[in-house]
Structure formats: structure tokens, C-alpha cells
């Protein structure tokens, strides 16, 4: 085209980019980490780089923003950014810190604005669950109050799958796949041993208020005798007698029984079953318990069966080696969209997953107002839990199945271990006075 | 060649096979199952089929042989046999049943011979650990005493890696890989959360008498600050004060601490730390504990840190999805060799792994006398444990590293789950009177 112009056009100056928006994008990770939150970070950095926007990452979530502990992602190589997408954990550090209302925590919010001003932060992306959506919303309200031009975007993440509006939460699908695969594998073990050894196996799934991960275990089998034969949901009151009676029925029919229990199950009076522990051991020391240990103990004491139980704990949310491809794609999609929304000035929104079809599974990412997400908690629909309370329905399967579909293995080294990237987290020079959170 | 003969040779009769050895090969699985014991079974069946030898599998190990509950593997399709190689658990059922001496359990041994006679069993392959090697040895002695022509071969299997003579045990490498990968992943989680949440994480590894799996966790990191910063071995007396002091040192230096504890650690008086539990909860119920729960409780009580812990239990030995390729290859190699040894009449032997080079890793399979394997237990060499008792040495790394090398993913279905095969375990018609074990 240039050749047809009447005069030669100058080569573009590579040191200048007229499309570069002014300002800095601040990204931070919050709450319990997942197998794919770093994939979201990877997508955020890649999308911002493509638009020549500088990205700072707060160290340890909002805490790093308060402390002015900021990591300059421009020092990361393209390979490091790419490797983030297959690395579990929270590469920039996360935190559990819920800010109170604007008035109650005004000093903190004002400090945040000081830090944002000092580094010309114009876009703030907070990657987390309910509390983080709430924080992002409040920061945007404060910025408006102080006339500071800031676009706040909440980026969804939680293995608990309990965020409102979004059809599912990045991080859940991978934890769900870990759960379903682990339960299927353990079931084959218990089945093989049951004649002379373990008859009942209890698997404790994360989920203090919502039974999504326990439900995902239900994908491990479909037939009447398939494990898990019993699932206990926090959405249903735990009734010990009914539970033990069901174990008896299953062991009689199948020869063994695999129980999946949500850590958050409560009795009819609302007391957490996990708190039934907290006793003392034979040396008078505090004994930490948990739901699975308690249930296994009851099965052993009352029914006399040999029991085993597992508490996967953090393993279930960091198992990047068995991540769901669907989950990974969604985690990256919300990261890209978050940058797009932010740069387009869409304030106080969250990119959410919208499901348009179960089978074939189709989804898109749309913007939802943070006000609709923050401080809401999505529990399992009643229609997802079987009438007897011990399993999932076909509707639950239709919902859950696509979320664990596809494998997305990390690359492995010759040493047999995944090639996970660890960032050095060096922070840039502080410009403001020290601040102790 | 036929054309050059002075007269035409007849086509071989496809219904006849002159190379078919007479008799039946009986295969059985014993003890705790692994991610790859079915791979050994798959190799046994394939090797026997190639030599036109009929394979019966005892249901639930030696118990099925006693009960005359025998599965005819010739009804399995080639695809099923192949799929066995990527299916965890024990497809024919396993058992925990240790036979006593020939004199003490003579009735059982004679019953075994009756069953062997009834089904023309000429080769007996028992796939298990120490106890199974002992059983195979005793059965061979009995057969000799009764002049019954039988070749007994023990086939090694155990995630505990505690069999004598063999350099390593099929099943261990995959559990070791699961352990190292899980610890590396959990470490990234804890590192991200440590500023405001969990500071100490405790991982409980299987291994009642030998610390092999706990040692394998050491592969998760190599640097001074890498997890696991503390490993507790059953080969060293557990000293609570020294342990807690080390946690303090690590948390101060690293900011957090990941502890891997073998379930079998004992104090200086030889008492299992796991037995420190067994107390009562606040409702007066038996509280099941475990080493990780105990250690986490002590760290919480004495040091005041927020703790999390995990008890992977059966997940670590059934995790075929993260099996070691090396382990899988060895599991199949010992299966093939067991058939070869058996048909060659090598009695009372076990195919064992012989390591000929660490790097590049090279190994072969040789025959070892069962007398050298049975009832011996291989603990970790002292030179594999660091002087301070809290980690592994370079020698341990050289030994362990090759065992977790390579990935061997099972095929996954479109539903996001591994395509594991489940056999129906139908048994052939009994010819002897019923027998109750």
C-alpha cells in the first residue's frame, strides 16, 4: 500500500506506541489458591502485554497493595509467563484479608488509593472469590468518592464454586476432576481389599458451606453399586443413624462402601460435624479431627467394620497435574476478558462464565456487575441432590460433567516432576512511607 | 522354502498347537494393591497367551485358591487385558491372609493342592510382598513334599519398597511419583498462603516400618529452602522437641514449613506416634488420629501456627493417573519374566529388578531364590538419611530419581475420567466341595 502513496511514509518509531493506554494495571491474587489461578494471571499478563500495558502484581494480594509490595511483571520472560499457565498455587502470593466497610476501614482504603496514585494504577484486577469481589467493589466506590480514575474488575476464582451469577468458577473444574478421579481410583483399591480388609472408606472433600466438590465425586461412578455409594452434603442435615443405616445397606449389597463427605456437613442443630472432634488424645493433647476421621470412627465403633479415610486437603486444590482442560481454558478466558473489560473502562464488573449448552458444552464470558456477585453464596440447587440425600441427580451430572472434561497436563522434566515455575517475587522500590498492615 | 522340498508339507492344523505346555497357570494378587499391580497381571496374561498357556486367576488372592473361586482369563478380550495395564487396584481382588507354617496350617495347604490338582495347575504365580513370597515358598515346599509337580514364582509388588534382594519394588515408583508431585504442588499452595494463613503443612506418607515413600517426597525439592523442609523417617527415633525446634528454624528462614512424616515414626521407646491418638472426642467417641493430625496438633498447640495436614491414604497407592513410566515398565517386565521362569521350571524364585546403572538408569530382571526374599524387610540404608535426620542425601536422590521418571497416563474418556476396566470376576464352576476359609 505504501508504494501507492505520493510520498514515502516514515517507519514507525519502535520506541513509541500510540496505542499504549496510559497508566498501570495492578493484578492481585486472593483467598485460597487453585490449580489454575496462575493460568488466569498468565492470561492477564499476556493480554496486557499485547496492548502494551504495564502490569504490576501485588505480593500477597491486597496486602501487597497496602504495603506497596509490588512485583514488576515486565521483568518476566515470555517463557515464564507461559509457564505460569501450568503452575499451581499463587505465584505472586495470596492472602486471607477481608476489608471491612469503607467507613470502618477508611485508613486502609485511603492508603490503597495513595499506592495506586504513586504507581499510576488505573486498572485494578482482583482475582478471588466472594470477599475479593467485595473488596474490588469497595475500592471502586472509594475511587469514585475521591474522584480517582480507576476501573476495578473482579476476576473469579474458587474451588468452592460458590460465586453467584457465574455458571461455574475457575479452579472448581480442576478440583472436581481431581476429586472424581481420586474417588474412582480409591474405589478400585477398596473393592480389591474388601473381602479381608477395609470395608468402608471415607473421603473428605473441601466445601464448608456448599457441597459442590462432594457432588463432583459423584461423577466417579454412575451405576447403583458404583462408588461413591454415599455422599454427604452440607446442604442436608447430617443424621448419624440414617447415615450408618445406609452404610449397612451398601456394605450388604456391594461388599464395601465408599463415602464422600463435605467438610461442612452439620447436624440438625446446625453444629458442624467436624467440631465433634477437638477432643484430647491419650496424652491430653489437642486432637485435630475432621469430618472423615469422625465418620470413620463412628463406622468402626458402631458397625465394627475396618475403615480407612483420606483427607486430601490442599492436594485437591493444587493438583495441577490432573487439571481439567475446560477449567484451564475458562481460567485463561476470564483473565483475558478482565483485561479487555478493564481497558474498555467497564468498572465494577466481573467476567463470568455463561453456559449456553450442556451437550455439546458451550460457554462464553460476559460482564456481570460486582454488586450481583459480592457477598452472595451459591449453594447446590435442591434439584442436584438425590431425594434420599446421599447422591447426585442426573441434572447435577449434566451440570458437572463438562467442567471436568479434557486433560491439560503440565510439561514434565526428565526428573519425573512437573516443570512448575517459581517467581522470585522481587518487589519494586517503594515510593511511599512504610505501612504495616 | 517349502517349494524346494521334494514333497509338499501339510499346512499346520490351526486347532492344534504342539508347543502348548500342558497344565494351567494360576495367578493371584495379594496384600495392599498398587497403581500397577494390574499391569503385572496384564503382562502375565499376555505372556502366557503368547505361549498358549491357560491362565486362571484366583479371586481375592490365596483365599480364592482355597475357596476354588477361580476366574478364567481366557474369556477376557485382548482389549480388556491391555486395559488392565492402565487400571489401578487389584482387578481379581486381593487379600490380607498370611498362612502359617506348613504344620500349623496343613489343612489349608492340602486344600490348595487339591484345588491345584482339580484344575491341573502346574504353575503358581503369587503377586505380592513379603508375606506372599513366604506363601509361595511354602506352597512349593508342600508340593515337593507331596510329589505334586508345581513351579511356584513370587512376583514382586509393594508400594512400601521393602522387599529384599530386588533393587526396587513395582508399585513403589508410582506411589513415589504421586508423593513427590503432590508435595511439590502442596508446597506452592502453602507458600502462597503463608503470609496470612497456613504456616505449617504436614503430609502423612505410608510406610509402617520403612521410610521409602517419605524419602521419595524429598525429590519434590532440592534447594535448602525447598519443600519438604522436614522429613520424619521411621528409621530414626522421633524426638518432639527436636522436631518442633526444627519447625521454628524453618518457619523463621522460609516463612513456612512443609513436613512429611512416615506413618510409622516411633519415639525413642519404640511407641508409634500414631498411637498417641486413639483418644476420645468431646462426645466420648473414639477419635481416629494418625501421625499428621498429631504432629499438626502439636505445632498448633506449642508453636501457635495455623496448620493444615493431609492424609492421602489409599489415594497414594491407587493414583494410576500419575503413575511412573519406569515403574509401569518394571511391573510389566516382572510379569513377563515370571511366566518365563515358571514355564522354564524355575521353582521358588522371584523375578527381581537389578540396577546396573544410576545415570543413565539401566536395569534388568533376574531370578532370585524366594528363600532370600521371604520374611526379610529392607529399610532405608543409613546413608540415605541426612545426618540431622530431617532429609535425604544425594545417594538417596540417585537411587530414587530414576524410579519416578516418565509419565504413563491412562487413556481418558470424553467424560474427563480415566478409562479403567472393571472385570466381572465371574468364577468357573467348582469341582470340589465348598470350603470356608
Contacts between the chains, C-beta under 8 A, distances in Angstrom:
chain1	res1	chain2	res2	distance
A	29	B	192	7.3
A	32	B	193	7.1
A	33	B	188	7.8
A	33	B	189	5.5
A	33	B	192	4.8
A	33	B	193	6.7
A	35	B	185	7.9
A	60	B	195	4.4
A	60	B	196	6.9
A	63	B	195	6.5
A	63	B	196	6.6
A	87	B	188	6.9
A	88	B	185	5.2
A	88	B	188	5.4
A	88	B	189	6.8
A	89	B	185	7.4
A	89	B	187	7.9
A	89	B	188	2.8
A	89	B	189	5.0
A	89	B	191	6.4
A	89	B	192	4.7
A	90	B	188	7.9
A	90	B	189	7.8
A	90	B	192	3.3
A	90	B	193	7.5
A	91	B	192	7.5
A	93	B	191	7.7
A	93	B	192	5.5
A	93	B	195	6.1
A	94	B	192	4.7
A	94	B	193	5.9
A	95	B	193	7.9
A	95	B	195	5.9
A	95	B	196	4.4
A	95	B	197	7.6
A	96	B	193	7.3
A	96	B	196	4.8
A	96	B	197	4.9
A	97	B	196	5.7
A	177	B	416	5.7
A	180	B	416	7.2
A	180	B	417	6.1
A	181	B	321	5.5
A	181	B	417	6.4
A	181	B	418	6.4
A	182	B	315	5.1
A	182	B	319	7.4
A	184	B	417	6.1
A	184	B	418	7.0
A	184	B	420	6.7
A	185	B	35	7.9
A	185	B	88	5.2
A	185	B	89	7.4
A	185	B	315	6.9
A	185	B	318	4.0
A	185	B	319	5.9
A	185	B	320	6.2
A	185	B	321	7.0
A	185	B	418	7.8
A	185	B	420	7.9
A	186	B	313	8.0
A	186	B	314	4.7
A	186	B	315	5.8
A	186	B	318	5.5
A	187	B	89	7.8
A	188	B	33	7.8
A	188	B	87	7.0
A	188	B	88	5.4
A	188	B	89	2.8
A	188	B	90	7.9
A	188	B	318	6.1
A	188	B	420	6.5
A	188	B	422	7.6
A	189	B	33	5.5
A	189	B	88	6.8
A	189	B	89	5.0
A	189	B	90	7.8
A	189	B	314	4.6
A	189	B	317	6.7
A	189	B	318	4.1
A	190	B	314	6.9
A	191	B	89	6.4
A	191	B	93	7.7
A	192	B	29	7.3
A	192	B	33	4.8
A	192	B	89	4.7
A	192	B	90	3.3
A	192	B	91	7.5
A	192	B	93	5.4
A	192	B	94	4.7
A	193	B	32	7.2
A	193	B	33	6.7
A	193	B	90	7.5
A	193	B	94	5.9
A	193	B	95	7.9
A	193	B	96	7.3
A	195	B	60	4.4
A	195	B	63	6.5
A	195	B	93	6.1
A	195	B	95	5.9
A	196	B	60	6.9
A	196	B	63	6.6
A	196	B	95	4.4
A	196	B	96	4.8
A	196	B	97	5.7
A	197	B	95	7.6
A	197	B	96	4.9
A	198	B	314	7.9
A	201	B	314	6.6
A	219	B	415	7.4
A	219	B	416	7.6
A	219	B	417	6.9
A	220	B	417	7.2
A	276	B	281	5.6
A	276	B	282	6.8
A	276	B	283	5.7
A	276	B	285	7.2
A	277	B	281	5.0
A	277	B	282	7.6
A	277	B	287	6.1
A	278	B	281	7.0
A	278	B	282	6.0
A	279	B	279	5.8
A	279	B	280	5.6
A	279	B	281	3.7
A	279	B	282	5.0
A	279	B	287	5.5
A	280	B	279	5.5
A	280	B	280	7.5
A	281	B	276	5.7
A	281	B	277	5.1
A	281	B	278	7.0
A	281	B	279	3.7
A	281	B	287	7.3
A	281	B	289	6.5
A	281	B	294	7.1
A	281	B	297	7.8
A	282	B	276	6.7
A	282	B	277	7.5
A	282	B	278	6.0
A	282	B	279	5.0
A	283	B	276	5.8
A	285	B	276	7.2
A	285	B	294	7.6
A	285	B	297	5.9
A	285	B	298	6.6
A	285	B	301	6.4
A	286	B	297	5.0
A	286	B	300	7.0
A	286	B	301	5.3
A	287	B	277	6.1
A	287	B	279	5.5
A	287	B	281	7.3
A	287	B	287	5.4
A	287	B	289	6.1
A	287	B	293	6.9
A	287	B	294	7.6
A	287	B	297	6.1
A	288	B	293	4.8
A	288	B	296	5.6
A	288	B	297	4.6
A	288	B	300	7.2
A	288	B	307	7.7
A	288	B	309	7.3
A	289	B	281	6.5
A	289	B	287	6.0
A	289	B	293	7.3
A	290	B	293	7.7
A	293	B	287	6.9
A	293	B	288	4.8
A	293	B	289	7.2
A	293	B	290	7.7
A	293	B	293	7.1
A	294	B	281	7.1
A	294	B	285	7.5
A	294	B	287	7.6
A	296	B	288	5.6
A	297	B	281	7.8
A	297	B	285	5.9
A	297	B	286	5.0
A	297	B	287	6.1
A	297	B	288	4.6
A	298	B	285	6.6
A	300	B	286	7.0
A	300	B	288	7.3
A	301	B	285	6.4
A	301	B	286	5.3
A	307	B	288	7.7
A	308	B	313	5.5
A	308	B	314	6.0
A	309	B	288	7.3
A	309	B	311	7.2
A	309	B	313	6.5
A	310	B	311	5.8
A	310	B	312	6.0
A	310	B	313	4.1
A	310	B	314	6.5
A	310	B	315	5.5
A	311	B	309	7.3
A	311	B	310	5.8
A	311	B	311	4.8
A	312	B	310	6.1
A	312	B	312	6.5
A	312	B	315	6.6
A	313	B	186	8.0
A	313	B	308	5.5
A	313	B	309	6.5
A	313	B	310	4.1
A	314	B	186	4.7
A	314	B	189	4.6
A	314	B	190	6.9
A	314	B	198	7.9
A	314	B	201	6.6
A	314	B	308	6.0
A	314	B	310	6.5
A	315	B	182	5.2
A	315	B	185	6.9
A	315	B	186	5.8
A	315	B	310	5.5
A	315	B	312	6.6
A	315	B	315	7.9
A	317	B	189	6.7
A	318	B	185	4.0
A	318	B	186	5.5
A	318	B	188	6.2
A	318	B	189	4.2
A	319	B	182	7.4
A	319	B	185	5.9
A	320	B	185	6.2
A	321	B	181	5.5
A	321	B	185	7.0
A	321	B	322	5.7
A	322	B	321	5.7
A	322	B	322	7.1
A	324	B	416	6.4
A	326	B	416	7.9
A	401	B	415	6.0
A	401	B	416	7.1
A	404	B	415	7.7
A	404	B	416	3.7
A	404	B	417	7.5
A	405	B	414	6.6
A	405	B	415	6.8
A	405	B	416	4.3
A	406	B	416	6.5
A	407	B	409	7.4
A	407	B	412	5.5
A	407	B	416	7.9
A	409	B	407	7.3
A	409	B	409	7.0
A	412	B	407	5.5
A	414	B	405	6.6
A	415	B	219	7.4
A	415	B	401	6.0
A	415	B	404	7.7
A	415	B	405	6.8
A	416	B	177	5.8
A	416	B	180	7.3
A	416	B	219	7.6
A	416	B	324	6.4
A	416	B	326	7.9
A	416	B	401	7.1
A	416	B	404	3.7
A	416	B	405	4.3
A	416	B	406	6.5
A	416	B	407	7.9
A	417	B	180	6.1
A	417	B	181	6.3
A	417	B	184	6.1
A	417	B	219	6.9
A	417	B	220	7.2
A	417	B	404	7.4
A	418	B	181	6.4
A	418	B	184	7.0
A	418	B	185	7.9
A	420	B	184	6.7
A	420	B	185	7.8
A	420	B	188	6.5
A	422	B	188	7.6
